[in-house]
Amino acid sequence: MPSLTAYAACPACGRDAPLVYKGVVPYCTACGAVRAPLSNASVNMAGKPSRVGSTLATVLGWLVLLSGGSLSAGIAALALWLGWTPVALLFALPLAIFSLAVGVVLVRKGGSLAASASARERSTLTQAVLALGAHRGAITAHDAAQALGVSAAEADALLTDLAKRDPARVGVEVDDQGVVWYRVEEAPGSPRPRMRVGPDAGDGMRVGVGDEADPELDAGVAQRHKRTGA
């Protein structure tokens, strides 16, 4: 499964889920809690810088190819018409080669950035929909579309593809009304959100949603139980 570099886990659900901006307010794509801006990647902006760079590089590359090719052809035609063949070889040919090389590099770079943007968009959406599904247990394409701000068709296509590629993690069920539900399991080996036991908390009381257990606190509780004979 594609994944993104982890930033900060959601303090409400403890999951490393991407953000979704609704207006200017960022929300956790897993639990819907308000998050701090820029605390993780967002489904709204994923791949956008690369896509902008791709457009600029591609447009600039074609401009260099067309303008450089036209200019070199014009110089060569004029030089040959005047009988200045050495001028055509000295100026027009190097200009044509330079324009071709630079233009091709820019166009190829634009294509590479476009592919990178698509991969980043899909990776972020995949991470978001898996976090949402694991948090709720089972979701529909409509649920995913509403939570992630994408179309129902796009959400359904993504979930269907995930179910085909990883059926052990994403299962498909159809209820009595004919609604398709996607059951999402936690990733193997992924840390589950746990509750931390505070030193002043009584037995069975937990505080701090989404925090990992503190070994020192656990040891302190065990020692206190040993001294009291509990």
VOVEX-95663 format. One line per 3 residues: number of its first residue (from 1); their letters; for each residue x, y, z of C-alpha. Coordinates in steps of 0.25 Angstrom, whole numbers, padded with zeros to 4 digits, always signed. Example, Ala and Ser with C-alpha at 12.3 -4.5 7.8 and 13.67 -1.06 7.14 Angstrom:
2
1> AS> +0049:-0018:+0031 | +0055:-0004:+0029 .
END
This chain:
230
1> MPS> +0000:+0000:+0000 | +0005:+0014:-0003 | +0008:+0022:+0009 .
4> LTA> +0012:+0036:+0013 | +0023:+0041:+0022 | +0017:+0042:+0036 .
7> YAA> +0016:+0056:+0042 | +0007:+0057:+0055 | -0004:+0047:+0059 .
10> CPA> -0018:+0053:+0062 | -0019:+0056:+0076 | -0034:+0051:+0076 .
13> CGR> -0033:+0038:+0070 | -0018:+0035:+0070 | -0017:+0032:+0055 .
16> DAP> -0007:+0037:+0045 | -0018:+0042:+0036 | -0017:+0052:+0025 .
19> LVY> -0024:+0065:+0027 | -0036:+0071:+0019 | -0038:+0085:+0018 .
22> KGV> -0053:+0090:+0018 | -0051:+0105:+0015 | -0039:+0109:+0023 .
25> VPY> -0041:+0099:+0035 | -0034:+0086:+0035 | -0040:+0073:+0039 .
28> CTA> -0035:+0059:+0042 | -0040:+0050:+0030 | -0041:+0038:+0040 .
31> CGA> -0050:+0044:+0052 | -0054:+0058:+0047 | -0047:+0065:+0058 .
34> VRA> -0042:+0079:+0056 | -0026:+0078:+0054 | -0015:+0088:+0054 .
37> PLS> -0012:+0094:+0040 | +0000:+0087:+0033 | +0001:+0076:+0044 .
40> NAS> +0000:+0066:+0033 | -0002:+0064:+0018 | -0016:+0068:+0012 .
43> VNM> -0024:+0062:+0002 | -0028:+0076:-0004 | -0013:+0080:-0007 .
46> AGK> -0007:+0066:-0010 | +0001:+0067:-0023 | -0003:+0081:-0026 .
49> PSR> +0011:+0088:-0026 | +0016:+0077:-0035 | +0004:+0078:-0044 .
52> VGS> +0006:+0093:-0045 | +0021:+0091:-0048 | +0018:+0081:-0058 .
55> TLA> +0009:+0090:-0066 | +0019:+0101:-0065 | +0031:+0092:-0070 .
58> TVL> +0022:+0086:-0081 | +0018:+0100:-0086 | +0032:+0106:-0086 .
61> GWL> +0037:+0093:-0092 | +0028:+0095:-0104 | +0031:+0110:-0105 .
64> VLL> +0046:+0107:-0106 | +0044:+0096:-0116 | +0035:+0105:-0125 .
67> SGG> +0042:+0118:-0124 | +0056:+0112:-0124 | +0052:+0104:-0136 .
70> SLS> +0045:+0115:-0144 | +0057:+0125:-0141 | +0068:+0115:-0145 .
73> AGI> +0060:+0111:-0158 | +0058:+0126:-0161 | +0073:+0129:-0159 .
76> AAL> +0076:+0117:-0168 | +0067:+0121:-0179 | +0072:+0135:-0179 .
79> ALW> +0086:+0131:-0179 | +0084:+0121:-0190 | +0076:+0131:-0199 .
82> LGW> +0088:+0141:-0197 | +0098:+0130:-0201 | +0104:+0130:-0187 .
85> TPV> +0104:+0115:-0184 | +0115:+0116:-0173 | +0106:+0126:-0166 .
88> ALL> +0095:+0116:-0166 | +0104:+0105:-0161 | +0110:+0114:-0150 .
91> FAL> +0098:+0120:-0144 | +0085:+0113:-0149 | +0090:+0099:-0146 .
94> PLA> +0095:+0101:-0132 | +0082:+0109:-0128 | +0073:+0097:-0134 .
97> IFS> +0081:+0087:-0126 | +0081:+0095:-0113 | +0066:+0098:-0114 .
100> LAV> +0063:+0083:-0117 | +0071:+0079:-0105 | +0065:+0089:-0095 .
103> GVV> +0051:+0087:-0100 | +0051:+0072:-0099 | +0057:+0073:-0085 .
106> LVR> +0046:+0082:-0080 | +0035:+0074:-0087 | +0040:+0061:-0081 .
109> KGG> +0042:+0068:-0067 | +0027:+0073:-0068 | +0023:+0058:-0071 .
112> SLA> +0031:+0053:-0059 | +0025:+0064:-0050 | +0011:+0060:-0055 .
115> ASA> +0013:+0046:-0052 | +0018:+0049:-0038 | +0006:+0058:-0035 .
118> SAR> -0003:+0047:-0039 | +0004:+0037:-0030 | +0004:+0047:-0018 .
121> ERS> -0011:+0050:-0020 | -0014:+0035:-0020 | -0005:+0032:-0008 .
124> TLT> -0011:+0042:+0000 | -0025:+0038:-0003 | -0022:+0024:-0001 .
127> QAV> -0016:+0027:+0013 | -0028:+0035:+0016 | -0039:+0025:+0012 .
130> LAL> -0031:+0014:+0019 | -0031:+0022:+0032 | -0045:+0026:+0031 .
133> GAH> -0049:+0012:+0028 | -0041:+0006:+0040 | -0046:+0017:+0049 .
136> RGA> -0061:+0013:+0046 | -0059:-0001:+0043 | -0068:-0001:+0030 .
139> ITA> -0071:+0010:+0021 | -0078:+0013:+0008 | -0073:+0020:-0004 .
142> HDA> -0083:+0032:+0000 | -0077:+0032:+0013 | -0063:+0033:+0008 .
145> AQA> -0067:+0044:-0003 | -0073:+0053:+0008 | -0061:+0051:+0018 .
148> LGV> -0050:+0053:+0007 | -0057:+0064:-0002 | -0057:+0055:-0014 .
151> SAA> -0067:+0050:-0024 | -0075:+0037:-0020 | -0070:+0031:-0033 .
154> EAD> -0055:+0034:-0030 | -0057:+0028:-0015 | -0064:+0016:-0021 .
157> ALL> -0053:+0013:-0031 | -0042:+0015:-0020 | -0049:+0006:-0010 .
160> TDL> -0051:-0005:-0021 | -0037:-0004:-0026 | -0032:-0006:-0011 .
163> AKR> -0042:-0018:-0009 | -0036:-0024:-0021 | -0021:-0022:-0018 .
166> DPA> -0022:-0025:-0003 | -0035:-0033:+0000 | -0029:-0037:+0014 .
169> RVG> -0030:-0023:+0018 | -0041:-0017:+0010 | -0054:-0026:+0009 .
172> VEV> -0067:-0024:+0002 | -0080:-0027:+0007 | -0094:-0024:+0002 .
175> DDQ> -0106:-0021:+0012 | -0120:-0025:+0010 | -0123:-0011:+0003 .
178> GVV> -0112:-0014:-0007 | -0103:-0004:-0001 | -0088:-0007:-0003 .
181> WYR> -0080:-0006:+0010 | -0065:-0007:+0010 | -0059:-0013:+0023 .
184> VEE> -0045:-0008:+0026 | -0036:-0015:+0035 | -0024:-0009:+0043 .
187> APG> -0011:-0010:+0035 | -0003:-0022:+0040 | +0008:-0017:+0050 .
190> SPR> +0002:-0003:+0051 | +0001:+0003:+0065 | -0013:+0004:+0070 .
193> PRM> -0017:+0016:+0078 | -0016:+0013:+0093 | -0019:+0020:+0106 .
196> RVG> -0009:+0024:+0116 | -0010:+0021:+0130 | -0007:+0033:+0139 .
199> PDA> +0000:+0032:+0152 | -0011:+0038:+0160 | -0022:+0030:+0153 .
202> GDG> -0029:+0019:+0160 | -0029:+0005:+0155 | -0036:+0004:+0142 .
205> MRV> -0036:+0019:+0139 | -0030:+0024:+0127 | -0026:+0038:+0122 .
208> GVG> -0020:+0043:+0109 | -0027:+0038:+0097 | -0017:+0033:+0086 .
211> DEA> -0005:+0033:+0094 | +0005:+0021:+0095 | +0006:+0014:+0108 .
214> DPE> +0017:+0020:+0117 | +0027:+0009:+0122 | +0031:+0018:+0134 .
217> LDA> +0016:+0020:+0138 | +0013:+0005:+0137 | +0025:+0002:+0145 .
220> GVA> +0021:+0012:+0156 | +0007:+0006:+0157 | +0013:-0008:+0158 .
223> QRH> +0022:-0004:+0169 | +0011:+0003:+0177 | +0002:-0010:+0175 .
226> KRT> +0014:-0018:+0181 | +0016:-0009:+0193 | +0001:-0009:+0196 .
229> GA> -0001:-0024:+0194 | -0012:-0021:+0183 .
END
